[in-house]
Amino acid sequence: MSIDLNMVIIEAKEAGFTEAAILDPETINLMPEVRDMCSANTCGQYDKNWSCPPGCGTLEECRENVSGFKRGIIVQTVGELEDEWDFEGMVEIEKGHKKVFMKFADELRTKYGKILCLGDGPCAVCEECTFPEKPCRLPEKKVSAMEAYGILVSDVCKKNGLGYYFGRCKVAFISCYLFE
Ligand code: SF4
């Protein structure tokens, strides 16, 4: 099915994202340095979820996976914090971003079939991930973080005309959808 990406961008903003832009998959560079940051385990999800390293596959496998997608959009939620230490506010903005991201992913799958969704954190589709005992429960819905794929998010934003840093008291959460 042909996709009118400009229309998808309008729909993404209507769905609740602050901003959305066409993403040229050629600008996606999977970098081992970014991927290596996951092993520092600052988020506590390393080796705990099928969407995170090492469960999400090697960088080469992620590259192979991305190479099957020829078009995309990048989406962003920008929110205001009370001050730079407003952790609760940040969590709320992230929750809102994830909710819109997952709902819009379902809409896109219904319309366009197979898509690759890369989000801003570990997969939260199931209450508890089956990793490592059993295979992923819903592989077609699994969402890896862009960073888990080795993507430097600020770089992709810049190359696709999207802002990244909005000042001390603003925070931005970014994700993308890729189409075949
Ligand atoms: S879909 Fe469920 S089992 Fe699969 S990675 Fe996500 S949380 Fe884990």
Boltz pocket constraint, residues with backbone or C-beta under 6 A from the ligand:
constraints:
  - pocket:
      binder: B
      contacts: [[A, 49], [A, 50], [A, 51], [A, 123], [A, 124], [A, 125], [A, 126], [A, 127], [A, 128], [A, 129], [A, 130], [A, 131], [A, 135], [A, 136], [A, 137], [A, 138], [A, 139], [A, 141], [A, 142], [A, 143]]
      max_distance: 6.0
